[in-house]
Amino acid sequence: MRPMHHRLDPARGLLGALLAAFALLAALTAAAPAARADTQICDAFGSTTIQGRYVVQNNRWGTDAAQCVTVTDSGFRLSRADGSVPTDGAPKAYPSVYNGCHYTNCSPGTALPARLDTISSAPTSISYSYVSDAVYDAAYDIWLDPTPRTDGVNRTEIMVWFNKVGPIQPVGAQTGTATVAGRTWQVWSGNNGSNDVLSFVAPSAIGGWSFDVMDFVRQAVSRGLAGNDWYLTSVQAGFEPWQNGAGLAVTSFSSEVRTGGASGGRATCEVAYDTNVWPGGFTADVTVRDTGSAPVDGWQLVFTLPAGQRVTSAWNATVSPSSGTVTASALPHNAHIAPGGSQTFGFQGTYSGTFAAPSGFTLNGAACTSA
């Protein structure tokens, strides 16, 4: 229906219109919450907090060229990323969002640093937005140190590369592949002159993923790059740009560190370890049962082989290293254990002296009972 039009006295009409406009503005102001303006940071090491629990940092350390991040409620966007550095060297920056402590700047209410053997799980979630006209990696950083330090450089850095664009590679050399948290990764290992670096590179871009940080921490422990008495000091998600980078964004980030053991210390897993032993050799069939109320995805079983024992082959899991404290990691086809369900794997090995079975098992950081 078309509106009716009435002829009004001009003065009275203008006054009425103004009153109506003021009334509408007041109603809209009362009904709608005030919008939060995004914060832009251009200082090289400037930072701010989001959600009252995470820190977003510009972290421009490898160049004098201008770089700015626009901080949102859920992450940040690189709004300016001038300049470039050689691709055979270090990147020009690491704009990122983190939980924990970075050069004495600790995120509000963080549980970090936390000793590894007190952490039952560290669930995290991240989503990225990528661009194609830059050279960069999208990296999730995990920092470990023998002490609960909140400043300086940690002893070991774990990098999880969700994506890379251009002729760049991680520190060191590729040492093989590994299945971690249900995904297959290229594994690189080296030292950048300040700390050891263990990198896991996705064969194709990952836009977003939820996982347990401890799955990667256990990989560092199993390779002798950390100990269970070390500390997790921070987890960080961001980008390492070499050339350009404007438009790259972390669109969401969450991180939690759970300490004190799973389910208040009550074991939620059971392990049956059955062996067939002959002089100098043995096989082990291992059944892992989920006795809790939640499913287990991307399982990893950690145990210590007695002295003199060495794994020579394995099936239905990857087992590494071959001696000492080893980690059995699920394969893609058996990564899920339903509540009340189980998965079985096995391996063959050699031994010297008297044969013995491992004394304890932990599943994704939680101690298991023996069947």
Backbone hydrogen bonds, N-H to C=O, Kabsch-Sander energy under -0.5 kcal/mol:
donor,donor_aa,acceptor,acceptor_aa,energy
13,G,9,D,-2.9
14,L,10,P,-2.3
15,L,11,A,-2.3
16,G,12,R,-2.4
17,A,13,G,-2.2
18,L,14,L,-2.3
19,L,15,L,-2.4
20,A,16,G,-2.5
21,A,17,A,-2.3
22,F,18,L,-2.5
23,A,19,L,-2.3
24,L,20,A,-2.3
25,L,21,A,-2.4
26,A,22,F,-2.3
27,A,23,A,-2.0
28,L,24,L,-2.4
29,T,25,L,-2.4
30,A,26,A,-2.0
31,A,27,A,-1.9
32,A,28,L,-2.2
37,A,35,A,-0.6
39,T,71,V,-1.5
41,I,69,V,-3.0
46,G,43,D,-1.5
48,T,56,V,-1.9
50,I,54,Y,-2.2
53,R,50,I,-2.2
54,Y,50,I,-2.1
55,V,98,Y,-2.1
56,V,48,T,-3.0
57,Q,96,S,-2.9
58,N,46,G,-2.5
60,R,44,A,-3.0
61,W,59,N,-0.8
61,W,92,K,-0.6
62,G,92,K,-2.5
68,C,80,R,-2.3
69,V,41,I,-2.5
70,T,77,R,-3.4
71,V,39,T,-4.2
71,V,69,V,-0.7
72,T,75,G,-2.2
76,F,250,V,-1.7
77,R,70,T,-2.0
78,L,248,L,-3.2
79,S,68,C,-1.3
79,S,77,R,-1.0
80,R,68,C,-1.7
82,D,66,A,-2.4
85,V,242,W,-1.9
89,G,86,P,-1.3
92,K,241,P,-2.7
93,A,241,P,-0.5
94,Y,59,N,-2.2
96,S,57,Q,-1.9
97,V,237,A,-2.2
98,Y,55,V,-2.6
99,N,235,V,-2.3
101,C,233,T,-2.0
102,H,105,N,-1.6
104,T,150,T,-3.8
105,N,102,H,-1.8
106,C,104,T,-1.0
107,S,100,G,-2.8
110,T,107,S,-1.7
114,A,232,L,-1.9
116,L,230,W,-2.7
117,D,228,N,-1.7
118,T,115,R,-2.0
119,I,116,L,-1.6
120,S,118,T,-0.6
120,S,258,R,-2.4
121,S,258,R,-1.3
124,T,211,F,-2.5
125,S,254,S,-2.0
126,I,209,W,-2.0
127,S,252,S,-1.9
128,Y,207,G,-3.3
129,S,249,A,-2.6
135,V,243,Q,-1.9
136,Y,134,A,-0.5
136,Y,165,V,-1.5
137,D,240,E,-1.4
138,A,163,N,-2.4
139,A,137,D,-0.7
139,A,238,G,-1.5
140,Y,160,V,-2.3
141,D,139,A,-0.6
141,D,236,Q,-3.2
142,I,158,I,-2.6
143,W,234,S,-2.3
144,L,156,T,-2.7
145,D,231,Y,-2.0
149,R,147,T,-2.1
156,T,144,L,-2.3
157,E,196,D,-2.7
158,I,142,I,-3.1
159,M,157,E,-0.5
159,M,198,L,-2.4
160,V,140,Y,-2.4
161,W,159,M,-0.6
161,W,200,F,-2.8
162,F,138,A,-2.6
162,F,160,V,-0.8
163,N,138,A,-1.0
165,V,136,Y,-2.8
168,I,166,G,-2.0
173,A,189,S,-2.0
175,T,187,V,-2.9
176,G,187,V,-1.0
178,A,185,W,-2.0
180,V,178,A,-0.7
180,V,183,R,-2.6
183,R,180,V,-1.8
185,W,178,A,-2.7
186,Q,201,V,-2.5
187,V,176,G,-2.9
188,W,199,S,-2.6
189,S,173,A,-2.2
190,G,197,V,-1.9
192,N,195,N,-1.9
196,D,155,R,-2.3
197,V,190,G,-3.1
198,L,157,E,-2.6
199,S,188,W,-2.6
199,S,197,V,-0.5
200,F,159,M,-2.9
201,V,186,Q,-2.6
202,A,161,W,-2.3
202,A,200,F,-0.5
206,I,162,F,-2.1
207,G,205,A,-0.5
209,W,126,I,-2.2
211,F,124,T,-2.1
213,V,122,A,-2.3
213,V,211,F,-0.6
215,D,212,D,-1.8
216,F,212,D,-0.6
216,F,213,V,-1.0
217,V,213,V,-1.8
218,R,214,M,-2.4
219,Q,215,D,-0.7
220,A,216,F,-1.6
221,V,217,V,-2.2
222,S,218,R,-2.6
223,R,219,Q,-1.2
224,G,221,V,-1.6
225,L,220,A,-2.6
226,A,220,A,-0.6
230,W,227,G,-2.2
231,Y,145,D,-3.1
232,L,114,A,-2.8
233,T,143,W,-2.2
233,T,231,Y,-0.6
234,S,143,W,-0.8
235,V,99,N,-2.3
236,Q,141,D,-2.7
237,A,97,V,-2.6
238,G,139,A,-2.2
239,F,95,P,-1.9
240,E,137,D,-2.5
242,W,135,V,-3.2
243,Q,135,V,-1.6
244,N,83,G,-1.8
247,G,78,L,-3.5
248,L,245,G,-2.0
249,A,129,S,-2.2
250,V,76,F,-2.0
251,T,127,S,-1.7
251,T,249,A,-0.7
252,S,127,S,-1.2
254,S,125,S,-2.1
256,E,123,P,-2.0
258,R,121,S,-3.0
258,R,256,E,-0.5
259,T,257,V,-0.6
260,G,118,T,-2.4
261,G,118,T,-0.6
264,G,261,G,-0.9
265,G,262,A,-1.5
266,R,263,S,-1.3
270,E,289,R,-2.1
271,V,369,T,-2.5
272,A,287,T,-2.4
273,Y,271,V,-0.5
274,D,272,A,-0.6
274,D,285,D,-2.7
276,N,283,T,-2.1
278,W,281,G,-2.8
281,G,278,W,-2.2
282,F,349,G,-2.1
283,T,276,N,-2.0
284,A,347,F,-2.6
285,D,274,D,-3.3
286,V,284,A,-0.6
286,V,345,F,-3.3
287,T,272,A,-2.4
288,V,286,V,-0.5
288,V,343,Q,-3.1
289,R,270,E,-3.0
289,R,287,T,-0.6
290,D,341,G,-2.5
291,T,268,T,-1.6
291,T,289,R,-0.8
292,G,268,T,-1.0
296,V,337,I,-2.7
297,D,295,P,-0.5
298,G,335,A,-1.3
299,W,335,A,-0.9
301,L,328,A,-2.6
302,V,300,Q,-0.5
302,V,362,T,-2.8
303,F,326,V,-2.0
304,T,360,G,-0.5
305,L,303,F,-0.6
305,L,324,G,-2.6
309,Q,306,P,-1.8
310,R,350,T,-2.3
311,V,322,S,-3.0
312,T,348,Q,-3.1
313,S,348,Q,-1.5
315,W,346,G,-2.7
318,T,329,S,-2.1
320,S,318,T,-0.5
320,S,327,T,-1.9
326,V,303,F,-2.9
326,V,324,G,-0.7
327,T,320,S,-2.8
328,A,301,L,-3.0
329,S,318,T,-2.9
329,S,327,T,-0.7
330,A,299,W,-2.2
334,N,331,L,-1.5
335,A,332,P,-0.6
337,I,296,V,-2.8
340,G,290,D,-2.8
341,G,338,A,-2.9
343,Q,288,V,-2.0
345,F,286,V,-2.5
346,G,315,W,-2.1
347,F,284,A,-1.9
348,Q,313,S,-2.5
349,G,282,F,-2.7
350,T,310,R,-2.4
351,Y,280,G,-1.3
362,T,302,V,-1.9
363,L,366,A,-3.2
364,N,300,Q,-2.7
364,N,362,T,-0.6
366,A,363,L,-2.1
368,C,361,F,-2.6
369,T,269,C,-2.3
371,A,271,V,-2.6
